Amino acid sequence: DAIEKWAGEMLDPDLFVFPSASIVRHDFRFPGNLQGQLEQVPGIEEVQPVRSARIPFRGRPAMLVVSNYNVAEKRWHLTPLAGDPRTMYRQVAQGQGFMVSENLANLQQIRLGDVLELNTPTGTLRKPVVGIIRDFEDMLGSIFIERKTYIESFRDDTVDVFRVYVTSGASIPEVRKEIYARVGREQRLFVSLNKDVR
């Protein structure tokens, strides 16, 4: 039941744009500026970039889930296990804290308000935990970080997947064709329907 609920809330975009035919490989990535090209495709309402980067954390691997959390606040409706759902996404979006997954919190004994330290190419990044959510993307746990904060600290603006929301009334198959026609001519990409990703 928990997995079904998570999938229903997290896998909500109409289309997913991947750099590889495999949705779980992270060795191919898009340049960050591809977002602007996708946003120019007719019928697209919103494009959400996501980067999943594995990093060492307290002697074990963890996944950084990088996105624009001001957008996530509107789209995600996860009930937090700890934290205020009205403010935690905004705090992450403003670079004031991290959210973490329930499994990471359990494995590493992390509680709301704890300050996490991440080693980055620009130095140690310290921020408090402002929310704990249930997430099944990675078995060892995830840390959710704002894209701007990640780019500044890790010097990496690449993207693993673009989550695409189509405008009301637009044909999803037609928008998919337009992405291939307008963006796919110069950039290798794979556009998957929601049902196929699920």
Secondary structure, DSSP 8 states (H G I E B T S, - for coil): -HHHHHHHHHS--SEEEESSSSSS--SS-B-TTHHHHHHTSTTEEEEEEEEEEEEEETTEEEEEEEE-HHHHHHH-----SEE-TTTHHHHHHTTS-EEEEHHHHHHHT--TT-EEEEEETTEEEEEEEEEEE---S-TT-EEEEEHHHHHHHH----BSEEEEEE-TT--HHHHHHHHHHHTTTTS--EEEEHHHH-
